[in-house]
Amino acid sequence: MEAGGTKFVLAIADEHFNIIKKCKFSTTTRQETISKTIKYFKENRVSAIGLGSFGPIDLNLSSKTYGYITSTPKVGWQNINLVGQLKEALDIRIYITTDVKASAYGEMKNTGIKNLVYLTIGTGIGGAAIQNGYFIGGIGHSEMGHQRINSHKDDLTFEGICSFHGDCLEGVAAGPSLKARTGILGEKIPSDDSIWDILSYYIAQAAINATLALAPECVILGGGVMEKSNMISLTQKHFISMLNNYIDLPCSVEKYIRLPTVKENGSATLGNFYLAYSLFTKK
């Protein structure tokens, strides 16, 4: 179950992680969206659910609000006991994590790489890191999308769209920032427009920060913004310039700064299958 701020993706797999059934629907009100989810899993019974959700979410097992979507900017979804409602209705084991952590886990399982950082650049921006096959984090989950970065020289007057921080990474590089600057949806902006160079400059900074802080084997960039044909090459170019040969990469930049390997935005779905299976197999 991928609970996204824009859409929900529900899927069922067999024991070999092959998709048997899948559906998508828009994320509307919490009542309507959660009711659709419960109905789907009542009609299609499963052994366990892996749930990757937009957030922030409370992942602290000892917290009174474990499994809640907390201070999200998405209107009407603040302080929702998502896991509690699903468990009460379905009486099932649920592994909850962030949507981007689920994507990172899916990429780890698909590639065999056990040290990686995954950044999703879409409606919002999130990040997750896996080291030696395990998620890293303390009392909660990382919020890589809200890190501070330097402004592009041609973007100094843009104040950013983040309702909490203004011009943090998400505020200046998430998909909605394109329309905020230009009045045009990102998918309608030509690939040769200079705005893509600005966004890739910001995303490259996030990749630099992840590289120097966590020393992964690769940085994977997913999300709708990265689907623009030239975004990955622009980001690689800025990354190399910013790194300035400070450290040696474990591979070529084309392999180090890369797109997801699971097709059709399926990294989170695959990761959720594996996380659900981990619950099913626990003694």
Residue pairs with C-beta under 8 A, 6 or more apart in sequence:
1 8
1 9
1 10
1 11
1 37
1 49
1 50
1 51
1 52
1 272
2 8
2 9
2 10
2 52
2 99
2 102
2 268
2 269
2 272
3 27
3 37
3 51
3 52
3 53
3 54
3 82
3 99
4 27
4 54
4 99
4 123
5 27
5 54
5 72
5 74
5 123
5 124
6 26
6 27
6 122
6 123
7 24
7 25
7 26
7 27
8 24
8 25
8 26
8 27
8 33
8 36
8 37
9 22
9 23
9 24
9 268
9 269
10 22
10 23
10 24
10 37
10 40
10 41
11 19
11 21
11 22
11 23
11 269
11 272
11 273
12 19
12 20
12 21
12 22
12 44
12 46
13 19
13 20
13 273
14 20
17 270
17 273
17 274
17 277
19 269
21 44
22 269
23 40
25 33
25 36
27 33
27 74
29 76
30 76
30 77
30 80
34 80
34 82
34 85
34 86
37 86
38 85
38 86
38 89
38 90
41 49
41 86
41 90
41 92
42 89
42 90
46 92
46 276
47 92
47 93
47 276
47 280
48 92
48 93
48 94
48 95
48 276
48 277
48 279
48 280
49 86
49 90
49 92
49 93
49 94
49 95
49 272
49 276
50 94
50 95
50 97
50 102
50 271
50 272
50 273
50 274
50 275
50 276
50 277
50 279
51 82
51 83
51 86
51 94
51 95
51 96
51 97
51 272
52 96
52 97
52 98
52 99
52 100
52 101
52 102
52 103
52 268
52 271
52 272
52 275
53 69
53 82
53 96
53 97
53 98
53 99
54 69
54 72
54 74
54 98
54 99
54 124
55 69
55 70
55 72
55 98
55 99
55 126
55 141
56 69
56 70
56 71
56 72
56 140
56 141
56 143
57 67
57 68
57 69
57 70
57 82
57 96
57 98
57 141
58 65
58 66
58 67
58 68
58 70
58 140
59 66
59 96
59 97
59 98
59 137
59 140
59 141
60 66
60 139
60 140
65 79
65 81
66 83
67 81
67 82
67 83
67 84
67 94
67 96
68 79
68 80
68 81
68 82
68 83
68 84
69 77
69 78
69 79
69 80
69 82
70 78
70 79
71 78
71 79
72 78
73 163
73 164
82 96
83 94
83 96
86 92
86 94
87 94
93 279
93 280
94 279
95 272
95 275
95 276
95 278
95 279
97 105
97 135
97 141
97 275
98 126
98 128
98 141
99 120
99 126
99 268
100 118
100 119
100 120
100 126
100 127
100 128
100 268
101 118
101 128
101 135
101 141
101 271
102 267
102 268
102 269
102 271
102 272
102 275
103 118
103 120
103 128
103 222
103 260
103 267
103 268
103 271
104 116
104 117
104 118
104 128
104 129
104 130
104 135
104 220
104 267
104 271
105 130
105 135
105 271
105 274
105 275
106 262
106 266
106 267
106 268
106 269
106 270
106 271
106 272
106 273
106 274
107 113
107 116
107 118
107 220
107 260
107 261
107 262
107 267
107 271
108 114
108 116
108 130
108 133
108 271
109 270
109 271
109 274
110 261
110 262
110 267
110 270
111 261
113 217
113 218
114 130
114 131
114 132
114 133
114 217
115 130
115 131
115 132
115 215
115 216
115 217
116 129
116 130
116 216
116 217
116 218
116 219
116 220
117 127
117 128
117 129
117 130
117 207
117 210
117 211
117 214
117 216
117 218
117 219
117 220
118 127
118 128
118 129
118 130
118 219
118 220
118 222
118 260
118 267
119 125
119 126
119 127
119 144
119 145
119 203
119 206
119 207
119 210
119 219
119 220
119 221
119 222
119 223
120 126
120 127
120 221
120 222
120 223
121 173
121 174
121 175
121 199
121 203
121 221
121 222
121 223
121 224
121 225
121 226
122 174
122 175
122 222
122 223
122 224
122 225
123 174
123 175
123 176
123 224
124 145
124 170
124 174
125 144
125 145
125 169
125 170
125 173
125 174
125 206
125 223
126 143
126 144
126 145
127 142
127 143
127 144
127 145
127 206
127 210
128 135
128 141
128 142
128 144
129 135
129 136
129 142
129 210
129 214
129 216
130 136
131 214
131 216
136 142
136 214
144 169
144 206
144 210
145 168
145 169
145 170
145 174
146 162
146 164
146 165
146 168
146 169
146 170
147 168
147 169
147 206
147 209
148 168
148 169
149 168
149 169
149 172
149 202
149 205
149 206
149 209
150 205
151 158
151 167
151 172
152 197
152 198
152 201
152 202
154 194
154 198
155 172
155 181
155 198
158 167
158 172
158 177
158 180
158 181
159 166
159 167
159 171
160 166
160 167
160 168
160 171
160 172
160 177
161 170
161 171
161 172
161 174
161 176
161 177
161 180
162 168
162 170
162 171
165 171
169 202
169 205
169 206
171 177
172 199
172 202
173 199
173 202
173 203
173 206
173 225
174 225
175 186
175 223
175 224
175 225
177 199
178 184
178 185
178 186
178 189
178 195
178 199
179 185
179 186
181 195
182 189
182 195
186 224
186 225
186 228
187 224
189 195
189 196
191 228
191 229
191 230
192 230
196 228
196 230
196 231
196 234
197 234
199 225
199 231
200 231
200 234
200 235
200 237
200 238
201 238
203 221
203 225
203 226
203 231
203 235
203 238
204 235
204 236
204 237
204 238
204 239
204 241
204 242
204 257
205 238
205 242
207 219
207 221
207 235
207 239
207 257
208 239
208 242
208 243
210 216
210 219
211 219
211 243
211 247
212 246
212 247
217 250
217 251
217 256
218 250
218 251
218 255
218 256
218 257
218 258
219 256
219 257
219 258
220 258
220 259
220 260
221 231
221 232
221 235
221 257
221 258
221 259
221 260
222 259
222 260
222 265
222 267
225 231
226 232
226 259
232 257
232 258
232 259
235 257
236 253
236 254
236 257
239 253
239 257
240 253
243 249
249 256
250 256
260 267
261 267
262 269
262 270
